[in-house]
Amino acid sequence: MSLLPKNFIYIWHYLEWGGAQVLFFGLMKEANKKGEVFAIMPKGSNEQLLKFLHNFGVSCEFFDAHADAAPADSVKRKIERHWNKFYCEFVLLNYIGKFDLKNSVVHTELAPWQSICALLWLCRKSTIFMTMHNSLPAVSKWRFLLWKLKFQILSRHKNFHLFTANQDTKESLRPFVSGEFLETVKIIYANINPVEIDEALKAEVNRAAYSKKYNLPKEKFFVFCVGQFIDRKGRWIFLEAAQMLLKDNDDIAFVWVSNSQPSTADLEKAQNYGLGENFRFITSDQVGGEHIDLFKLMRLANVFALPSYLEGLPISIIEAMGLGIPTISTEVNAIPEAIKHLQTGLLIEAGNSIALKDAIQKLKDNNELRESLSKNGREYVLAKFNEKTVAKIAVESYIEAYQKRINDK
């Protein structure tokens, strides 16, 4: 049996994509040097995501089911979602069974508190890794005990291994797992590719051409946000701050870039803020098939603002800081691991549109502060959130765990 895994298999069961997949990109590129890499996902996955994976030399395969992400606001909907979860996992496991799991490492987005049966099945077959991106929330006592039981069962399985995407998430695990297991949990931060960032910064960006392509107003002070257009990301706080700022500024505009198209109802609500041409919504598939295309567009930004209520450590913040864009976000969860207030960026209270408005105005009026945050933020993320460093930690962990499993037999 080879001392290296034959396959590195990355699996997720939902159609939406974002920071988890961007984190996978770097790991896949490094794993590709050691063996064959597969991405297994639901049919109907985003075409732009598939282009990215193709460019990395990753083989994509699809199973015919996906997680139900719609709200469960009734007993009937809760039953439907539970049934969907079991069915989706059954289809996924049936599909992945065709691979040589014995000689593979599987990195999955299945969560212990939701999918313990599927994870235990995988642990019987292969070396399994899972990444937690967000800290565990406060829950009722009975749910806490149930989650703790599930974590205890999985963490005692020799083939189950856990990464966290930040220190805050790792600390949130402390009540659920033993101290011994917690010591084995490695942090693989959201990260950037410095070469790709530098390439984007050196590229010629014609502001007039970009303004025409995306129907953006000309000669404006641009405030960008990149992320799913959902409540958790603070979308209405962003628009409320924009509304207030436009009362006193006629030279400012706002852009939100998302990897999915919002609903008609959400777009109508956004229009009701009366921002007119000073707010533009752009989907990532409009931007281009290369990740660097997004970076070139982001270079139009004078400020980046992500007013999230709940986060791990968003890749969009890391990317914006790496591009030298002065960045504003909220003092929640792991965000302060990247943004040090008034040093590498600005932190505000979540849910406070006035604080966001004031922070944007402060940066707009203070060129010296913008330059300082641009320089310090870029230096900080290039030193701490480097794709190659993070990917090396992950792939070395894959190989170490795989070798231990085969040597124990």
C-alpha positions as CSV (number, residue, x, y, z in Angstrom):
1,M,0.0,0.0,0.0
2,S,1.3,3.5,-0.9
3,L,2.6,5.8,1.8
4,L,0.6,8.5,0.1
5,P,-3.1,8.6,-0.5
6,K,-4.3,7.7,-4.0
7,N,-7.1,10.3,-3.9
8,F,-8.0,13.5,-2.1
9,I,-11.8,13.8,-2.1
10,Y,-13.6,17.0,-1.2
11,I,-17.3,16.7,-0.8
12,W,-20.2,19.1,0.0
13,H,-24.0,18.6,-0.3
14,Y,-25.3,22.1,-0.9
15,L,-25.7,24.2,-4.1
16,E,-24.6,27.6,-2.7
17,W,-20.9,28.1,-2.6
18,G,-18.6,30.6,-0.9
19,G,-15.8,30.8,1.6
20,A,-15.6,27.1,2.3
21,Q,-15.0,26.3,-1.4
22,V,-12.5,29.2,-1.7
23,L,-10.6,27.7,1.3
24,F,-10.7,24.3,-0.5
25,F,-9.1,25.9,-3.7
26,G,-5.8,26.3,-2.0
27,L,-5.9,22.9,-0.3
28,M,-6.8,21.2,-3.6
29,K,-3.9,22.9,-5.5
30,E,-1.4,21.5,-2.9
31,A,-3.1,18.1,-2.7
32,N,-2.9,17.8,-6.5
33,K,0.9,17.5,-6.1
34,K,0.5,14.4,-4.1
35,G,-2.4,12.5,-5.7
36,E,-5.6,12.8,-7.7
37,V,-8.1,15.4,-6.5
38,F,-11.9,15.0,-6.8
39,A,-14.6,17.5,-5.9
40,I,-18.0,15.8,-5.3
41,M,-21.0,18.0,-5.2
42,P,-24.7,18.2,-6.1
43,K,-26.0,18.3,-9.7
44,G,-26.8,21.9,-10.6
45,S,-23.8,23.4,-8.9
46,N,-22.7,26.9,-10.0
47,E,-21.0,27.0,-13.4
48,Q,-18.4,29.6,-12.2
49,L,-17.4,27.3,-9.4
50,L,-16.9,24.5,-11.9
51,K,-14.7,26.7,-14.0
52,F,-12.5,27.5,-11.1
53,L,-12.2,23.8,-10.2
54,H,-11.4,22.9,-13.8
55,N,-8.6,25.5,-13.9
56,F,-7.1,23.9,-10.8
57,G,-7.1,20.5,-12.5
58,V,-9.7,19.1,-10.2
59,S,-12.1,16.3,-11.4
60,C,-15.7,17.2,-10.6
61,E,-18.4,14.6,-10.1
62,F,-22.0,15.1,-9.2
63,F,-24.7,13.2,-7.2
64,D,-28.4,13.7,-7.7
65,A,-29.5,15.4,-4.5
66,H,-28.8,18.6,-2.5
67,A,-29.4,20.0,0.9
68,D,-32.6,22.0,1.4
69,A,-31.5,25.5,2.5
70,A,-35.0,27.0,2.6
71,P,-36.3,28.3,6.0
72,A,-38.2,25.8,8.2
73,D,-40.9,27.9,9.7
74,S,-43.5,25.2,10.3
75,V,-43.6,21.6,11.6
76,K,-44.2,20.4,8.1
77,R,-41.2,22.2,6.8
78,K,-39.0,20.9,9.6
79,I,-40.1,17.3,8.7
80,E,-39.4,18.0,5.1
81,R,-35.9,19.3,5.8
82,H,-35.0,16.3,8.0
83,W,-36.2,13.9,5.3
84,N,-34.2,15.8,2.7
85,K,-31.1,15.6,4.9
86,F,-31.3,11.9,5.3
87,Y,-32.1,11.3,1.6
88,C,-29.3,13.7,0.4
89,E,-26.7,11.9,2.7
90,F,-27.9,8.5,1.5
91,V,-27.5,9.5,-2.2
92,L,-24.1,11.1,-1.4
93,L,-22.7,8.1,0.5
94,N,-24.1,5.7,-2.2
95,Y,-22.2,7.7,-4.8
96,I,-18.9,8.1,-3.0
97,G,-18.9,4.4,-2.4
98,K,-17.6,3.8,-5.9
99,F,-14.3,5.4,-5.0
100,D,-11.3,3.6,-3.4
101,L,-12.0,5.1,0.0
102,K,-9.5,2.9,1.7
103,N,-6.7,4.6,-0.2
104,S,-8.2,8.1,0.0
105,V,-8.5,11.1,2.3
106,V,-11.9,12.7,2.4
107,H,-12.4,16.3,3.4
108,T,-16.1,17.0,3.9
109,E,-18.4,19.9,4.8
110,L,-20.8,17.5,6.7
111,A,-21.3,18.8,10.2
112,P,-21.0,16.5,13.3
113,W,-24.1,18.0,15.0
114,Q,-26.2,17.3,11.8
115,S,-24.7,14.3,10.1
116,I,-23.1,12.0,12.6
117,C,-24.4,8.8,11.0
118,A,-22.9,9.8,7.6
119,L,-19.6,10.8,9.2
120,L,-19.4,7.5,11.1
121,W,-20.0,5.6,7.9
122,L,-17.2,7.5,6.2
123,C,-14.9,7.0,9.2
124,R,-15.3,3.2,8.7
125,K,-14.2,3.5,5.1
126,S,-11.5,6.2,5.0
127,T,-9.5,9.0,6.6
128,I,-11.9,11.8,7.3
129,F,-11.4,15.5,7.8
130,M,-14.0,18.2,8.5
131,T,-13.6,22.0,8.8
132,M,-15.6,24.1,11.1
133,H,-15.8,27.7,9.9
134,N,-18.1,29.3,12.6
135,S,-18.1,29.0,16.3
136,L,-20.8,26.9,17.9
137,P,-23.8,29.0,19.0
138,A,-25.5,29.1,22.4
139,V,-28.2,26.4,22.4
140,S,-30.7,24.9,24.8
141,K,-29.5,22.5,27.4
142,W,-30.9,19.4,25.8
143,R,-29.4,20.4,22.4
144,F,-26.0,21.1,24.0
145,L,-26.0,17.7,25.6
146,L,-27.0,16.1,22.3
147,W,-24.2,17.9,20.4
148,K,-21.7,17.0,23.1
149,L,-22.6,13.3,22.8
150,K,-22.2,13.5,19.0
151,F,-18.8,15.2,19.3
152,Q,-17.6,12.8,21.9
153,I,-18.5,9.8,19.7
154,L,-16.8,11.2,16.6
155,S,-13.8,12.6,18.4
156,R,-13.0,9.2,19.8
157,H,-12.9,7.6,16.3
158,K,-9.3,7.3,15.2
159,N,-10.2,8.2,11.6
160,F,-12.0,11.4,12.3
161,H,-10.0,14.7,12.2
162,L,-11.1,18.2,12.6
163,F,-9.8,21.6,11.4
164,T,-11.2,25.0,12.4
165,A,-10.9,28.1,10.2
166,N,-10.0,30.4,13.1
167,Q,-9.1,30.5,16.8
168,D,-12.6,31.6,17.9
169,T,-14.2,28.5,16.4
170,K,-11.6,26.3,18.0
171,E,-12.3,27.8,21.4
172,S,-16.0,27.2,21.0
173,L,-15.3,23.4,20.8
174,R,-13.8,23.3,24.3
175,P,-17.1,22.3,26.1
176,F,-17.8,19.6,23.6
177,V,-14.6,17.6,23.3
178,S,-11.7,16.4,25.5
179,G,-8.7,18.6,26.0
180,E,-6.6,15.9,24.4
181,F,-8.7,16.0,21.2
182,L,-8.7,19.8,21.1
183,E,-4.9,19.8,21.0
184,T,-5.1,17.8,17.8
185,V,-7.4,20.4,16.1
186,K,-5.4,22.6,13.7
187,I,-6.4,26.0,12.4
188,I,-6.4,26.5,8.7
189,Y,-7.3,30.1,8.2
190,A,-9.2,31.6,5.3
191,N,-6.3,32.6,3.0
192,I,-5.1,34.4,0.0
193,N,-2.7,33.6,-2.8
194,P,-0.1,36.4,-2.7
195,V,1.0,35.8,-6.3
196,E,-2.6,36.2,-7.5
197,I,-3.1,39.3,-5.4
198,D,0.1,40.9,-6.7
199,E,-0.9,40.0,-10.3
200,A,-4.2,41.7,-9.8
201,L,-2.5,44.8,-8.3
202,K,-0.1,45.0,-11.3
203,A,-2.9,44.6,-13.9
204,E,-4.1,47.6,-15.7
205,V,-7.7,48.4,-14.5
206,N,-9.6,50.9,-16.7
207,R,-12.1,52.5,-14.4
208,A,-14.1,53.9,-17.2
209,A,-14.3,50.5,-18.9
210,Y,-15.4,48.8,-15.7
211,S,-17.9,51.5,-15.0
212,K,-19.5,51.0,-18.4
213,K,-19.4,47.2,-18.1
214,Y,-21.2,47.1,-14.7
215,N,-23.3,50.2,-15.2
216,L,-21.5,51.9,-12.3
217,P,-21.6,55.7,-11.8
218,K,-18.4,57.5,-12.8
219,E,-16.0,59.3,-10.6
220,K,-17.5,58.1,-7.3
221,F,-16.1,57.0,-3.9
222,F,-16.9,53.3,-4.0
223,V,-17.9,51.2,-1.0
224,F,-17.8,47.5,-1.9
225,C,-19.1,44.4,-0.1
226,V,-18.5,40.8,-1.3
227,G,-20.6,38.0,0.1
228,Q,-23.9,36.3,-0.1
229,F,-26.8,38.8,-0.1
230,I,-28.4,37.4,3.1
231,D,-29.4,38.7,6.5
232,R,-26.4,37.2,8.3
233,K,-24.1,39.3,6.2
234,G,-25.8,42.5,7.3
235,R,-27.3,43.4,3.9
236,W,-29.9,45.8,5.2
237,I,-27.5,47.5,7.6
238,F,-25.3,48.1,4.5
239,L,-28.1,49.7,2.6
240,E,-29.3,51.7,5.6
241,A,-25.8,53.2,6.0
242,A,-25.8,53.9,2.3
243,Q,-29.1,55.7,2.5
244,M,-27.9,57.9,5.4
245,L,-24.6,58.7,3.7
246,L,-26.2,59.7,0.4
247,K,-28.1,62.5,2.2
248,D,-24.8,64.4,2.8
249,N,-22.6,63.0,0.0
250,D,-23.3,63.1,-3.7
251,D,-20.0,61.5,-4.7
252,I,-20.4,58.1,-3.1
253,A,-21.7,54.8,-4.5
254,F,-22.2,51.3,-3.1
255,V,-21.6,47.9,-4.8
256,W,-22.5,44.4,-3.5
257,V,-21.0,41.4,-5.2
258,S,-22.6,38.0,-4.5
259,N,-22.1,34.5,-5.9
260,S,-25.8,34.0,-6.3
261,Q,-28.8,36.0,-7.6
262,P,-31.1,37.3,-4.8
263,S,-34.8,36.8,-5.0
264,T,-37.1,39.2,-6.7
265,A,-38.5,40.2,-3.3
266,D,-35.0,41.0,-1.9
267,L,-34.2,43.1,-5.0
268,E,-37.5,45.0,-4.6
269,K,-36.7,45.7,-0.9
270,A,-33.3,46.9,-1.9
271,Q,-34.8,49.3,-4.4
272,N,-37.1,50.7,-1.8
273,Y,-34.0,52.3,-0.1
274,G,-34.1,54.8,-2.9
275,L,-30.4,54.6,-3.7
276,G,-30.9,54.7,-7.5
277,E,-27.7,54.5,-9.6
278,N,-25.6,54.7,-6.4
279,F,-26.2,51.1,-5.6
280,R,-25.3,48.2,-7.9
281,F,-25.7,44.5,-7.3
282,I,-23.3,42.3,-9.3
283,T,-23.3,38.5,-9.4
284,S,-19.9,36.7,-9.5
285,D,-20.7,35.0,-12.8
286,Q,-20.9,38.4,-14.4
287,V,-17.4,39.1,-13.2
288,G,-15.5,36.3,-15.0
289,G,-14.3,32.8,-14.8
290,E,-11.0,33.5,-13.0
291,H,-10.7,34.5,-9.3
292,I,-8.4,37.3,-10.3
293,D,-11.3,38.9,-12.3
294,L,-13.0,39.6,-9.0
295,F,-9.8,41.1,-7.5
296,K,-9.5,43.4,-10.5
297,L,-13.1,44.6,-10.0
298,M,-12.5,45.1,-6.3
299,R,-9.7,47.4,-7.1
300,L,-12.3,50.0,-7.8
301,A,-13.2,50.1,-4.1
302,N,-12.1,52.9,-1.9
303,V,-13.5,51.1,1.1
304,F,-14.7,47.5,1.8
305,A,-17.5,47.0,4.4
306,L,-19.0,43.8,5.6
307,P,-21.4,44.4,8.5
308,S,-22.0,40.8,9.4
309,Y,-24.0,39.6,12.5
310,L,-22.4,36.1,12.6
311,E,-19.2,35.0,10.9
312,G,-16.2,32.8,11.0
313,L,-13.4,34.7,9.3
314,P,-14.8,35.7,5.9
315,I,-12.4,35.2,2.9
316,S,-13.7,38.4,1.4
317,I,-12.3,40.4,4.3
318,I,-8.9,38.8,3.9
319,E,-8.9,39.4,0.1
320,A,-9.9,43.0,0.5
321,M,-7.1,43.6,3.0
322,G,-4.6,41.8,0.8
323,L,-5.6,44.1,-2.0
324,G,-4.9,47.1,0.2
325,I,-8.5,48.2,0.5
326,P,-9.3,49.9,3.9
327,T,-11.7,47.5,5.5
328,I,-14.7,47.8,8.0
329,S,-16.4,44.9,9.6
330,T,-18.0,43.9,12.9
331,E,-16.4,42.9,16.2
332,V,-18.0,39.4,16.1
333,N,-16.5,35.9,16.3
334,A,-13.2,35.6,14.5
335,I,-13.2,38.9,12.6
336,P,-11.0,40.6,15.2
337,E,-8.3,37.9,14.4
338,A,-7.8,39.8,11.2
339,I,-9.0,43.4,11.8
340,K,-7.3,45.2,14.7
341,H,-9.3,48.4,15.3
342,L,-7.5,51.5,13.9
343,Q,-4.5,49.4,13.1
344,T,-5.4,47.0,10.2
345,G,-9.1,48.1,9.8
346,L,-12.1,49.4,11.6
347,L,-14.4,47.4,13.8
348,I,-18.0,48.4,14.5
349,E,-20.9,46.9,16.5
350,A,-23.0,44.4,14.6
351,G,-26.5,45.6,13.6
352,N,-25.6,49.3,14.0
353,S,-26.1,51.1,10.7
354,I,-25.2,54.5,12.2
355,A,-21.8,53.1,13.3
356,L,-21.2,51.8,9.8
357,K,-22.2,55.1,8.3
358,D,-19.8,57.0,10.6
359,A,-17.0,54.5,9.9
360,I,-17.4,54.9,6.1
361,Q,-17.6,58.7,6.5
362,K,-14.5,58.7,8.7
363,L,-12.5,56.9,6.0
364,K,-13.9,59.0,3.2
365,D,-12.8,62.2,5.0
366,N,-9.4,61.0,6.2
367,N,-7.0,60.0,3.4
368,E,-4.1,59.5,5.8
369,L,-6.1,56.9,7.8
370,R,-7.1,55.1,4.6
371,E,-3.5,54.9,3.5
372,S,-2.4,53.7,7.0
373,L,-5.1,50.9,7.1
374,S,-4.4,50.0,3.5
375,K,-0.7,49.4,4.2
376,N,-1.0,47.8,7.6
377,G,-3.9,45.6,6.6
378,R,-2.2,44.3,3.5
379,E,1.1,43.5,5.4
380,Y,-0.8,41.7,8.2
381,V,-2.8,39.4,6.0
382,L,0.1,38.6,3.7
383,A,2.1,37.5,6.7
384,K,-0.7,35.5,8.5
385,F,-3.1,34.3,5.9
386,N,-0.9,32.9,3.1
387,E,-2.5,30.2,1.0
388,K,0.7,28.1,0.7
389,T,1.3,28.0,4.4
390,V,-2.3,27.0,5.2
391,A,-2.4,24.4,2.4
392,K,0.8,22.9,3.6
393,I,-0.5,22.5,7.1
394,A,-3.7,20.8,5.8
395,V,-2.0,18.4,3.3
396,E,0.7,17.4,5.8
397,S,-2.1,16.6,8.2
398,Y,-3.9,14.5,5.5
399,I,-0.8,12.4,4.9
400,E,0.1,12.0,8.5
401,A,-3.4,10.8,9.4
402,Y,-3.6,8.5,6.4
403,Q,-0.2,6.9,7.2
404,K,-1.2,6.4,10.8
405,R,-4.4,4.6,9.7
406,I,-2.7,2.2,7.3
407,N,0.2,1.5,9.8
408,D,-2.3,0.7,12.6
409,K,-3.8,-2.1,10.5
